[in-house]
């Protein structure tokens, strides 16, 4: 099961934040952030958690359903991003969604 520290590390690296820079941005030491990400500590200040959420959208991507399944995590994250894209660029979002549907139809017909 994915834990909070693993989720923080995943989102931090996906957003291309280095450990040292991110630790400085949220006001903690790199050692503490590393311990948090590796599960060696579970203690976190509310203010620090709020900063992490603000920078990474930590709770935007958290789901109570199958949080331990990386595929479901990525699917939910992509769905959210597609929805945001549709608000600003509906044609591009429609293209991506149509491509996904065509791909699914194709691969289902191959099995």
Helices and strands as residue ranges (DSSP letters): H 4-14, H 19-26, H 30-37, H 46-56, H 70-88, H 90-110
